[in-house]
């Protein structure tokens, strides 16, 4: 097998010997690590001889090349034997997965439950990005068996440099580790085994208060499409997808129970139907629309299957309106009242009607109508044919005149500039991560249900039957998020009076003392024996109360 010269970019000969060889039709090239010394032949042909020193280095390179070829043949022979043994034992040949088909092969892995479309798309996107990264770092790596630990580590480091959150980094690691576990040939070393997960930053969703739930249901009246889904979420603690894809076969109106298998965990849950939800089901049943595979809410089911983000957007729109808070302005302006959307509409229409007739009143009426219909500022500008400054001015003028909040997500009287994102209280900044964390969204209805139930004393086992969680740890860690006042009130109601700094020495002891006259007499003697000038008034009151409880005629043998 030949030795080779390799050239630098400038055309000069490199001072290292290279070798080339072929095994089973596959050609290999290798740096032999032997320096070219002496004077090569003028022709630079390996067929011609150079000086003695040059020939010595060539012989050393040939010896090194022969060694590499022998080792490669042994290794190839061993791998071939392993493959043959595997084929004899199992009756099938070892199939090595190409990096280019990694995402497709992942999809073919047998599972107990088929992953939902959105999750599968995310996983395939990650696997494709990984395959592209590996081929860029090492063009010779064409199979997953060619991925080394160092390559795996470089990819995960690159993920960290992208600034992803700890949970996202861990999810990527777990996906790749599991994928390689299933797809590597027998005996292959998983390059992701042994890589530890990273510490995650848990941002808990916040539950809604009963007052906030009332405001949300009121605001939802403006959107008849999403209102029923919100009602289901509030009343059942089901996830967004399960609410949208709920079927009539899972709803028992006679027994007032929902029994459904959850899409995420596959657990069957049983949920009582509250009166508010029963009325909603009855309304849907009465005016049942064109059936779509038996869905209770066919239009919402269609949107969720085609564009689940559309559901999220509609819910966020309602939450922004319902939860926007009015605060005092910096100049001491009175805080704006919180009223229903219908009440705000009536007040605004009355104010506009009192304005002098003219262009301003017409434009203000158009802006007000479009904005209350839920359109964003840009859409209002386009439809009403006014500038952004006019939209802001009209809305703030109406808001100040009617004394109630209409500007969505505003923290002060006036609209925030487009480039300054309004703090609507629905998201918070992460310490690490590419996106803000959502703390108040559709999933908060689930957190709210669990929190209200546990705070009210509903047994944890019953809550788990509704949520479908197998372990109590998940419920308590991620879903039980009571506010401080609610938490304190719940504890105050069930903890001993002693811990609440309330007197138990009189009322509770006296009840026990009044049961047996003999014991009561002994207690009275003990009280009087220990009584001092400092405690006399309290002891006297206790003795009188004991006598009173016993009919006022205790026979004391002092």
Buried (B, 14 or more C-beta within 10 A) or exposed (E): EEBBBEEEEEEEEBEBBBBEBEEEEEEEEBEBEBEBBEEBEEEEEBEEEBEEEBEEBBEBBBEBBEEBBEEBEEEEEEEEEBBEEBEEEEEEEBEBBEBEBBBEBBEEEEEEEEBEEEEBEEBBEBBBBBBEBBBEBBEEBBBBBBBBBEBBEBBBEEBEEEEBBBBBBBBBBEBBBBBBEEBBBEEBEBBBEEBEEBEBEEBBBBBBBEEBBEBBBBBBEBBEBBBBBBBBBBBBBBBBBBBBBBBBEBBEEEEBEBEBEBBEBEBEBEBBBBEEBBEBBEEBEEEEEEEEEEBBBBBBBBBBBEEBEBBBEBBBBBBBBBBBEBEEBEEEEEEBEBBBBEBBBEBBBEBBEEBEEEEBBEBBBBBBBBBBEBBEBEEBBEBBEBEBEBBBBBBBBBBBBBBBBBBBBBBBBBBBEEEEEBEBBBBEEBEBBEEEBBBBBBBBBBBBBBBBBBBEEEEBEEBBBBBBBEEEEEBBEBBBBBBEEBBEEBEEEEEEEEEEEEEEEEEBBBEEBBEEBEEBBEBBEEBBEEBEEEEEEEBEEBBEBBBEBBEEEBEEEE
